[in-house]
Amino acid sequence: METRSYNVYPYDEPTKEQQTKAIERYRDINTDFDQWHDFITDEWKVTLDLLGYSNPEILFSGFSSQGDGACFTATVDVGRYLAKYKLLKRFKKIYGLISIKITHNYRYYYAQSTTVEYELDYNQNLKDENKAHKLACELAEHIEQDRIKLGNQIYKDLYRTYSELTSDEAVADTLRGNDYQFTVDGKID
């Protein structure tokens, strides 16, 4: 049996070059687990629910490839949505007759990768079916624009947090805070 010995150092002891190696090697130490984003997605789920999007599910990918982004699926609580956006008067003729949901239909998770689907109940003796259909299309378009804007904002929030967690300062703080010891080539002992 052969015994080898080597020196280990706390993060702040080696040279700047060795610290840089440690930071690069462990860049994802704050994000290499699935729950790093939970506080952001949970906050957004509450916000989306308040806006009238019931049972929202947030989908995202990031942060360095084409197709990265965020979107959400949900059932639209039409009454709450119309009240929140002050649209009740505009769409009162179809309120109670329309159901709307947002579904994911694509491989990617960018803001435009979901679809707004609606059903209008034509069995309710509508006085003017053409007018009702036009209003339904208008409401669906309003929701379409809103969900794109919200998806982009969700992604910005996730990206900002990811960038903060993978910054040199945040990685160094984690390495210091956990009292990791490093070999001369920047590996955790």
PyMOL commands that set and color helices and strands:
alter all, ss='L'
color gray80, all
select helices_A, chain A and resi 16-25+34-50+78-84+129-165+168-177
alter helices_A, ss='H'
color red, helices_A
select strands_A, chain A and resi 9-10+53-61+69-76+98-104+114-120+181-182
alter strands_A, ss='S'
color yellow, strands_A
deselect
rebuild
show_as cartoon
